[in-house]
Amino acid sequence: MPDLPPSLDPTQLGAYFALIEVTSLLRHAVEQQLREVGDLSYVQFQLLATLGDASAGSARMTDLADGVVYSRSALTYQAGLLEKAGLVTRAPSADDERSTTVTITDAGRDRLAAVFPGHIEIVQRLLFEPLSPDDVQALSDLLGPVRDHMRAIPPRSAAPRRKRT
């Protein structure tokens, strides 16, 4: 008798589908606000926010790709769009000239400041409004270990590149 493929029990399946639906609905609302207010894609916002939080306002492209879970080539394209808009600069890394460092500009910080109020309002209204403070803590307590477990898997930038045939 062949082995049955692994399956999810009804509770696991319900939790999985609820997480996916919540994530999709929230991301759609956030993306719409970012486009309307800041002319930014979601990943562009993630890049600017990550750089805005960095101590020097800079990060290596590889670290950014790992942090926002985006391919190197797609991130390079997005960083190029942000650079053309004057929101970031790119330069060879001082530590490793094979790497590129991206730095947020004052215009990039201004763009973040323009989109943050609406962004926060959407997250508050859609995600946190129906939850009590204890629920928010429980959600954080539940998702933190899952995120950490998933982040323990080597990032894409550490995976060997496929050879073209």
C-alpha positions in Angstrom: 0.0 0.0 0.0 1.5 3.4 -1.0 2.2 5.9 1.7 -0.4 8.6 1.9 0.8 12.1 1.3 1.1 14.3 4.4 -2.0 16.4 5.2 -3.1 19.1 7.5 -5.8 18.5 10.1 -8.9 20.7 9.9 -7.6 23.1 12.6 -4.3 23.5 10.9 -5.9 24.0 7.5 -8.3 26.7 8.9 -5.4 28.5 10.6 -3.4 28.4 7.4 -6.2 29.7 5.2 -7.1 32.4 7.7 -3.4 33.6 7.8 -3.2 33.6 4.0 -6.4 35.6 3.7 -5.6 38.1 6.4 -2.1 38.6 4.8 -3.6 39.1 1.3 -6.3 41.5 2.5 -3.9 43.6 4.6 -1.2 43.7 1.9 -3.7 44.8 -0.8 -5.0 47.7 1.4 -1.4 48.7 2.3 -0.2 48.5 -1.4 -3.2 50.7 -2.5 -2.4 53.3 0.1 1.4 53.3 -0.7 0.6 53.8 -4.5 -1.9 56.5 -3.9 0.0 58.5 -1.4 3.7 57.8 -2.1 3.8 56.3 -5.6 5.6 53.3 -4.1 5.2 49.6 -4.5 5.1 47.4 -1.3 8.7 46.2 -1.8 9.9 49.8 -2.4 8.3 50.8 0.9 10.0 47.9 2.6 13.3 48.9 1.2 12.9 52.6 2.3 11.6 51.6 5.7 14.5 49.2 6.2 17.0 51.8 5.2 15.3 54.5 7.2 15.7 52.3 10.3 19.3 51.5 9.7 21.8 53.4 11.8 23.6 55.0 8.9 20.6 54.8 6.5 22.5 52.2 4.5 22.6 48.5 3.8 24.2 46.1 1.4 21.9 44.9 -1.4 22.4 41.2 -0.3 21.3 42.0 3.2 18.3 44.0 1.9 17.3 41.1 -0.4 17.4 38.6 2.5 15.5 41.0 4.8 12.6 41.7 2.5 12.7 38.2 1.0 13.1 39.3 -2.5 15.4 38.0 -5.3 18.6 39.9 -5.9 17.7 40.7 -9.5 14.3 42.0 -8.6 15.7 44.0 -5.7 18.3 45.5 -8.1 15.5 46.6 -10.4 13.5 48.1 -7.5 16.6 49.9 -6.1 17.2 51.3 -9.6 13.7 52.7 -9.7 14.1 54.3 -6.3 17.5 55.7 -7.3 16.0 57.3 -10.5 13.3 58.9 -8.3 16.1 60.3 -6.0 15.0 58.3 -3.0 18.2 56.2 -2.6 21.7 56.2 -3.8 23.8 53.1 -4.7 27.6 52.8 -4.5 30.2 50.1 -4.2 30.5 48.9 -0.6 33.5 50.2 1.3 34.0 46.8 2.9 33.7 44.7 -0.3 33.7 46.3 -3.7 31.8 43.3 -5.2 28.9 44.4 -3.0 26.6 47.4 -3.5 25.5 49.6 -0.7 22.1 51.4 -0.9 21.6 54.6 1.1 18.3 56.4 1.7 18.3 60.1 0.7 16.5 63.0 2.4 13.9 62.7 -0.3 13.5 59.1 0.6 13.0 60.0 4.2 10.4 62.6 3.2 8.5 60.0 1.1 8.4 57.7 4.1 7.1 60.5 6.3 4.4 61.1 3.8 3.2 57.5 3.6 3.6 56.5 7.3 0.5 58.1 8.8 -1.9 56.4 6.3 0.1 53.1 6.5 -0.2 53.1 10.3 -3.9 53.9 10.1 -4.6 51.0 7.8 -2.6 48.5 9.9 -4.3 49.8 13.1 -7.8 49.6 11.6 -7.6 46.3 9.7 -5.2 44.3 11.8 -5.3 45.5 15.4 -8.7 47.2 15.9 -10.6 43.9 16.3 -8.0 42.6 18.8 -7.6 43.3 22.5 -4.1 44.2 23.7 -3.8 40.7 25.1 -4.7 39.3 21.6 -2.0 41.5 20.0 0.5 40.1 22.5 -0.6 36.6 21.8 -0.4 37.1 18.0 3.1 38.4 18.4 4.0 35.5 20.7 2.7 33.0 18.1 4.1 34.6 15.0 7.6 35.4 16.4 8.7 31.8 16.7 7.3 30.9 13.3 9.1 33.8 11.7 12.3 32.9 13.5 11.9 29.2 12.5 11.5 30.3 8.8 14.4 32.7 9.0 16.7 30.0 10.3 16.6 28.5 6.8 19.5 29.9 4.9 18.4 33.0 2.9 18.2 33.0 -0.9 21.4 34.9 -1.2 23.3 32.1 0.6 21.9 29.4 -1.8 24.1 28.5 -4.7 23.0 30.0 -8.0 21.7 27.6 -10.6 23.9 27.1 -13.6 22.4 28.0 -16.9 22.3 25.1 -19.3 
